[in-house]
C-alpha cells in the first residue's frame, strides 16, 4: 500500500512539471491558462499525508518522541509534520539535495534480500517487454495482440502486469526471452513455458495462440533417447522471430518453430523441439533473428562462433550469401575471445574481448546494413565480420542487442550507444530531429540522457530500447510509445530515455508491511486504504488526462519551435524552479534569440498563416454583422 503511494507521489511530482510546460505553450497560443496543473498540484498533498500517517503508525513509541526534531527538519525543507500527516507551507523545491530522487542504493531503503524489486533480466519483442525479478516473478507490458503478454488478455498494457503460471507446484522463473510476437520462460526445475503467437509452432505446443503460459513438452521428458535422459534438463532459453531455442545443462541445443527463408520452414515438424547436432561440442550462448541462428560453442576452452540459416544479406558472417542448413564455424572468431552475441532481423553483432584481463572489448557486426544497423558508417551489407571502429576505445561493453534495423550497446561505465534506422531508434518514422541530426545513424550515436549506473543489460525491440541499470533496481526506455510499449503509463513517443514505472504501483506489499498492518486496528487500516484508493483513482483519472495533454503539448511545441518536445532541455528556465516567476515575454524573446535563420523563417511563415486565418475569420464575421444590420434596417423601413 505504501509502495503504491510512494510511486504515485513521485510520478505526480514529475507530472506537475509537465503540466506547467503545457501552461507555457497554452499561454503563448491562447493567452489563457489551462486548469489541469492545479489538480496535479493538489494530489501530492493528499498522498503525502497518507504516506506520513502510515509511517508514523508503524514506528515504535520511543521513536515517535523524536517528532520535534523531525518536524523542524521537514519544516526547513518546506513541510510541517503533524498528527494528520504532511502539510506543505511553501513551494516544493525539487532542487533540494535532500529531496532529490535517489537510487535504491543511495537511499538505503533496499537490501539485497528484497529480490521482488530487483530485476535480473529483461527481454524485448516486436512491441512488448518482459522483466524477471530475483524472486522468480515475470512482468510484462506493451502490445497485447496474440496474447504475447501472457496475462490472459490481448489488451495492451501501459503498466507492468505480473504473469501467473498455472502449475500444481510453485513455479520460480529463472530465464526469459521474447520473440516477435511470443514469449518463453524457463523455471528453476528445468520446465519451459511459452505463450503468444503460435502459427509457426514457436510455442512448442499443438494448439492455437495462447494468452497464458503453456508448458512445453520437451523430448527428454517424453522418453526420447538422450545421452542422459534421467537428469537432462533445460538451462537457458532464447526466442527469435518465429522460433524458439533451448540449451540443456549438458550443452545440447534444441529448436522448435520456423527458420524463415530456409528449407526448414516447410520440412520441420514445427511444434516438436528437435536437437541441433554440434558433434559433442557444448553450446554456451545462442541468438536468433528472423531466419538465422548464431551460437557461441565451447571448443576446448575457447568459445567458437557457429551460424546457420538464412543468409541473404551475409548475416551468417561466412563471406557469402548462401543459405546454410547446418551450423558452420565463423572463422573470424577463431582468434578472438567472443563472449556475447545478438541478432537482428538480418544482421548480427558479437562482442569480443581485446585484452587478456577482459577489461576491454569491441563490437563486431555483419549482415544487412541498409539502415546503418552495422554501425560501419555505410549502408552496404557485410558478409564478413567487421569491427565497429567508431565506438570509443578502452571500453568494456557489458551488453549488446539488435532490433529489426537498429543496434544498441551499453558499457560498464554506463554509456549507451545506438545506431541504425531513425538515428538508432528503430522503426520510428514519426521521429524528428534537427536537420543536421536526421535520418539513419550509420555510426554509433551516444544516447543523450542519464548515466546508467551499474548497467546490466540493454534490449531492443522493433522500435524501442530498454536498459536495466542501478544494479537491477531501475529500468529506462525510449522509442515508439504507442500501445504502452515504453512502460511509463503513456502512449507517446520518447526519443530520450525515460524511467519505466518500476516497481509497479500495484505490486504486492512486502511481508513486513503485511505483518504490521495485521497488528493495527482493522478499522484504521480500512480507512487508510480507502483514502489511498481514492487517491489512486484520481491518479488514474489524471493519468488519462496527462496522456491527452502530452499529445496536445507535442502539437503546440512542434508548431512553435518546429521540432518535438525533448524533455528537460525544452523546459523554460523560469519553470525549472517553482519559486521563480514566469515572464512569458522574456521566455519568448529568449526563444527567438536562440533560433537560427531557418527556424525564424519557419516561425514567420507559421505565424503569417495564422494571422491570415485570423484576419479571414474577422472579415467573415464582419460580413455577417453587416448582413444582419442590413436585414434589421430593411425590416425597420418596411414597417
Buried (B, 14 or more C-beta within 10 A) or exposed (E): BBBBBBBBBBBBBBBBBBBBBBBBBBBBEEEEEBEBBEBBBEBBBBBBBBBBBBEBBBEEEEEEEEBEEBBEEBEEEBBBBEEEBBBBEEEBBBEEEEBEEEBBBEEEEBEEEBBBBBBBBBBBBBBBBBBBBBEBBBBBBBBBBBBBBBBBEBBBBBBBBBBBBEEEEEBEBBBBBBBBBBBBBBBEEBBBBBBBBBBBBBBBBEEEBBBBBBBBBBBBBEEEEBEEEEEBBBBBBBBBBBBBBBBBEBBBBBBBBBBBBBEBBEEBEBBBBBBBEBEEBBBBBBBBBBBBBBBBBBBEEBBBBBBBBBBBBBBBBBBEBEBBEEBBBBBBBEEBBBBBBBBBBBBBBBBBBBEEEEEBBBBBBBBBBBBBBBBBBEBEBBBBBBBBEBBEEEBBBBBBBBBBBBBBBBBBBBBBBBBBBBBBBBBBEBBBBEEEEEEBBBBBBEBEBBEBBBBBBBBBBBBBBBBBBBBBBBBBBBBBBBBBBBBBBBBBBBBBBBBBBBBBBEBEBBEEBEEBBEEBEEEEBEEBBEBBEEBBEBBEEBBEBBBEBBEBBBEBBEBBBBBBBBBEEBBBEBBEEBEEEBEBEEBBEEBEEEBEEEBEEBBEEEEEEEEEEEEEEEEEEEEEEEEEEEEEEEEEEEE
